[in-house]
Amino acid sequence: MKKIFFSLLLYSLSANLLAQDFKADSLLKIIASSMNDGVRIDAMTDLFDSYESHSTDSNMFYARKVLEIGQQRKINSLESVGYAEVGYTFYRLDNKAKGYEYVLKGLKIAEPDNNPRVMGAMYLLLGNFKTGKAKIFDYKKAVALWQSAGDSKNYGLTNLAKAYIETGQFDSALICATMAYEAARRVKYDVVIPYILLELGQIHEGLKNPALSVTYYRLALDDAKAKHSNRLLRNAYLRLAGFYKNTGVADSNFFYSKNAYDISSSETISWVITPAYSLYEIYSKQNKIDSALKYLLTYTSAKDSLNTIQEVQKMQSLDFAEQLRQQEIVVAELKLKEERKQNIQYAAIAITLITFIILFLLLSRSIIVKTKFIEFFGVLGLLALFEFINLFIHPYLAHATNDSPVLMLLVLIAIGALLIPLHHKLEKWITKIMVEKNKKIRLEAAKKTIQQLEG
């Protein structure tokens, strides 16, 4: 029976992961193919909302995908959001300096377009790295930008409410959280509702409204049960445990702490730390030494494991940074190739234009051309030809000489030494033709003048 249950569980998890990957791939196709910036931004929002609570690997994978699409298609909104989400992944890995660097990169790319929805996302992510008034300032800016864009979900209000809670400004927090809750209910943005309910519980706890506080915590718990989300359940249990600890109701504190611990035991090790310590404190007060010791050992073991995980995350962070560096090198190389291709085309156009002018002057039966004019165009053509050759052979020359400046200079001097005598011979030949042509034109003009005088 257990084997059957385990198999069904594995099948269910696999099906959920496949469904989520299918959804992510569909959103990526929309992001890559859509010509409408609003559609692309909606798809990006859905994509990163789906993976925010999952592994950093998934978060980084899709952030890099969006970044790559933006760089290839030269779409600023995609590139800026891609960089910002890369920064957010580093934030989740506790590498705040690197994360802040990438979010600022995203902001710099987004600024010329000044799309309010994209700029709102930039300031929301920037606020994550700050504290106090600076955090509130960035979150306010994000909210104002989204509201100016007519965004009905009011992204950022939840974060702004949280920032006000952290600074003890509960009245301001209540206004923001209420607005966020109303907006989420209005547009059926269900994913954010349980977090807002917990915020409202915290706010009323800070405002000394215990009845309202526990009501909101219980609503959040009911919502978590309906969504079958262990993460949301744990958060609700911990909030209720903290509430009853502060109000001195020991039995309820124990009940919710134990529920939070039981759920955390089957999840990531970092979840266990807070409920394990809470249970240790409860049993210590009751002088139940064995039970207190059990949860203290669990707590210290989890802390040690968390330190190990953090070391792994540091390595993961370095690995991600190197992957991004390699991606940026590839993009830079493609950009250089594109620029080289354009420069070769410009040089070819210049050579063609100069050649056409000279041929036109050579073949013209009515235009007299001075020798200095031919010399000028000859030098100009020589320079254009030399630049064309230099641009064309540069990558091959750099590879053959191993990027040695001395060897590259010698090769270019040798090419110049071959071109100069060729140029002189060509110029002499053209000049001779021009002189003969000028003589003919003058002679014909003189004959016409004599004929007119005789007539």
N, C-alpha and C positions, 0 to 999 in steps of 0.2 A: 504493500500500500504506500509506504514511504517513497519507494522508487518511482511509482506512478506519479505521486504528487510532485516529487523533485523534477521529473521529466516534464510534467505539465508547466511547472514554474519556469524551467529553462526555456521551454517553447514560447511561453508568454513573454518573457524578457527579450528573447531573440526577435519575436514578432514586433514588439514595441520599438526596438532599436532599428529594425529594418524599415518600419513605417516612418520613423523619425528621419532616417537617412534619405528615404525616398522624398520626404517633404523638403529636406534641406537641398537635395539635388534639384528639385523642381523650382525652389526659390532662387537657386544659383542661375538656372537657365533664364529666369525672368530678369535677374540682375544683369546678366551678360547680353541679353538680346533686346531688352526694352529700350525704346528711344525716348521714353517719358521719364524725366528725373523724379517726379512724384511717385510713380509706380516703382521705380528702382529703390527709392528710400523706404517705401512701405515694405517691400520684399526684404530689405536688409534688416529692418526693425524686427520683422517676424522671425527671420533667421537667427539673429543674435538673442532674441527673447527665448527661443527654443533651447539654446545651448548654454544660457547663462548659468544655470544650476548644475550643469554636467561637468565632465572633466575638462581641465585646461587644454588637453590635447585637441579635443573637438573644437573648443573655442578658438584656439590658435590656428587650426587647420582652415576653418571657414573665414577667419579674419584675413589670413594670407591669400586665400582664394579671391576674396573681394578686392584685396589690394592689387593682386596680379591682374584681374580683369580691368580695374581702373587704370593701371599703368599701361596695359596693352592698348586699351581703347582711348586713352588720354581723357578720361572723364574725372574731373576734380572731385565730385561728390563721392564717387566710389573709392578713389585713392585716399581721400581724407578720412572717411569712415573706416576704411581698412586699417590705416595706421592707428586710428584712435582705438579700435577694437584690439589691435595687437598690444597697445599700451594697457588696455584694461586687463588683458590676459596676464601681462607682467604684474599688474596690480594684484591680481588674484594669487600670483606666485610669490607675493610679498617682496617683489623687486620694484619698489616704488620709484626709484630714481630712473631706471630704464623705462618704466611705464610712462612716467611723466614726460620723458623725452619724446616718446612716440606720439603721445596725445598732442603735444605741442607741434610736432611735425604735421599732424592731421589738421590742426587749427591754421597753420601757416598756408597749407594748400587750399583750405576752404575759404579763407578770407577774400580772395579776389572775386569769387562768385557771390559771396554774401547771401547764400541760401539760408533763410532763417531756421529751417528744420535741421539742416546739417550743422549750422553754427550752434544751435541749441544742444545738439548731441555732443559737440566739442566741449561746451562749457559745463554740461552735466558731468562728463567724464573727468574734466579738470578738477571739478569740485571734490571728487572722491579722494584726491591726493592732499586736500587741504583741511584745515580745522578752523573752528570758531567763525569769526566774521568773514574771513576770506572764503570759506566754504559756502556760507549763506549768500555772499555776493555772487559767486559763480552760479549757484542754483537759481537765484532770482533772475539772473540774466538768461539762463536756459528756459525758465518758465515764460518770461516775457517774449522771447524769440518764438517759442512754439505757439503762444497765444496770438502773436502777430501773424503767424502763418495759418491761423484758423485750425490748428490741430485739436480735434475734439477730445483726444485722450488725455490732454494736459500732462504730458510727460514732465517729470521733474518736481511736481507738487509733493509726491510721496517723499522724495529725497530732501526737499526743502523742509517738510514737516519734521523729518528725522533730525536734520541739522538744528532746528529750533529746539527740539527735545534735548539734544546733547548740550545745548547752551542754557537750558532751563527756561526758555521763553515759551511757556506752555500755551498762553493765549494765542500767540502767532501760530504756533504748531497746530492748534485746534482749527483755526481758520483754513490753513492749507490742507490738513488731513480731511476735513469735511468736504472741501471743494474737490479733492482728489477722489474721495469715495463717491460723490454724486456724479462726477464725470465718468468714473469706471462703471457705475451701474447704468448710466445713460447709454454708453456705447458698448456695453457688455464686454468690458475689458477684465474678464474674470481672474486672469492670472495675478493681478495686483491687489485684488480685494482682501485676501487674508492678511497681507502685510499691512494694509491700511487699518484693518480692524485691530491688529496688535498695537499699531501706533496710537490709535484712539484710546485703547486701554491704558497705555503708558501715560498719555496726556492727562486723562482723568485721574490716574493715580497721582500724577504730579500736582493736579489741581485739587487734590483731597476730595475726590468724588468716588469713594470706594465702590458704591453700588453700580455706578455706570462703568467703572473700570473693569470689574469682574464680568459684567454683562458683555462687554466688547471682547474680553478674552475668551469667554465661552462661545460667542458667535464665531470667533476665529477658529476655535477648536472644532465646532460643528462643520465649518467650511472645509477644514483640513481632512476631516473624516469623509466628507462627501467626495473630496478630490482624491482620496486614498494616497495622500502624500506624507511619507514619513518625515520629510524635512519640515513641512508645515505643522505636523502633529507635535514634533519635538519642540519647535518654537513656542507653540501654544502651551504645552505642558510646562515648559521652563518659565514662561511668563506667569502662569497660574501658581506655580510653586513659589516663585519670588514674591508674588502678591500675598500669599498666605503666610509666608515667612515674615514679611514686613508687618502683617496684621496680627501675628502671634497665634495663628491657627495651626498647631503642629501637625495634627493628623492629615489635614489637607495638603500641607507642605510636603509631608512624606509621600502621600498618595501620588501627587503629580510629579514629584522628583523621581519616584520609582518608575512611573510610566515613561518618563523621559529617558531614564537609564535603560529600560527594557528595549525601547525602540532604537536607541543609540548603539546598543550592543551588536546589532545586526548590520550597522552601517559603518561609516568611516571612523577611525580611532579617535579623531579630534572631537567627535560628538560626545564621547563618553566623559570627557574631562569635567565639565560643569556639573552634570547630575551626579557623578561619582563623588565629587567633593561635597555636594549638598547632602548626600546620604551619609557620608563620613561625619559631617557636622551634627546631623540629627542623632545618629547612634552614639556619638561622643557625649552629647548632652544627656542621653538616657543611660550613660555608663554601660552600654553594651559593647564591651571592648572587642570581642571577636568580630562582630559585624562591622564595627568602626574600622578595625584593622583591615578587613577584607576590602572595603571600599577605598581606604587610603592607599593600599597596595595597587588597586585598579587605577586610581587616580595618578599615582607616581609612574606606574608602568605606561599609562597612556601619554603622560607628559614626555617620558623618555622616547616613546615611539614617535610622538609628534616632532620632537627635535630631529630624529632620524629622517622623518618625512620632509621636514624643512630643508635638511641638507640635500635630499634628493631633488627637491623643488629648485634649489639653487643651481644644481647641475642642469636640471631641465631648462631653467631660465637661460643659462649660458648656451645650451644647445639651440634653443629657440632664437637667441640673438645671432648665433652663427648662421642659422638657416636664413634669417632675414638679411644678413650681410651678403650671403651668397646670392640671394634673390635680387638684391639691389645692385650687385655687380653685374648680373645678367642684364638687368634693365639698363644700366649705364652703358654696357657694351652695345646693346641694341640701339640706344640713342646715338652713340658715336657712329655706328654703321649707317644709321639714317642720315645723320649730318654729313658724313663723308659722301654718301650717295648724292645728296643734294648739292654739295660743293662740286663734285665731279660734273654733275649736270650743268651747273652754272658755268664752269670752266669750258665745257663743251659748247655751250651756247655762245660764250664770248668768242671762242675760236671760229665757230661757224659764222658769226656776225662779221668779224674782222675779215675773214676769207671772202664772204659775200661782197663786202664793200670794196675790197681790192679787185675782185673779179669784175665788179660792176664798173669800176674806174678804168680797168684794162680794156673792157669791151666797149665802153662808151665811145661814140664817134663825135661827140660834141663838147666834152668836158676836158679842159686842159688842167693837168694835175702837176703841182710843183714837186720837186724831188724831196724837199723836207717833209712834205705831207706823207709821202711813201715811206720815208725813214721812220717817221713817228708811228705809223700803223704797223710797220715791220717790227719795231721794238715792242709795241703793245701785243702783237701776235706772238712774239717770242716768249714774253712773260706769261701769257695765257697758256701757251703750249707747255712751258716748263711747270706751271702750277698744276695743269691737268696730269702730266706724267707723275709729278710728286704725289698728288692725291691718290692716283691709281695704284702706284707701286708701294705706297707707304706701309700697309700691313705686311706685305710680303718681304719688304726690305727690313722692317723691324724684326720679323721672325728670323730672317737669314743672318742678320748681324747681331741677334740677341739683344736688341735695343741699345747697341753701342753708339753713342752720339758721334764719336770720331769716325767710325766706319760708315755710318749713314751719311755724314757730311762729305766724306771722300767720294762715295758713290754719286751723290748729287752733283759734286764738282765735276766728276767725270762726264755725267750726262750733260751738264752745262757746256763743258769743253767740246762735246760732239755737236751740240746744237748751234753754238756761236758761228763756226765756219759755214755750216749749212745755211744759217740765217743770212750770212754775208753773201754767199753765192746766190741765194734766192732773191735777196734784195737787189743785187747787182743786175740779175736777169730781168727782174720786174722794172727796175729803173730804166734799163736799156729799151725795153718795150715801150714804156711810158714816154721816153724822149722821142722815139721814132713816131709814136702816135701823136704826140704834141706837134712835131714838125709837119706831119701830114695835115693836121687840123689847121695849123697856121698857113700852110701852103694853099690849102683849099680856100681859106678865108681871103688870102691875098688875091687869088685868081678871081674870086667873086667880085672883090673890090675893083680890080682892073677892068673886068667886063662891064661893071656898072659905069665906070668912068668913061670907057670907050663908047658905050651906048649913049 
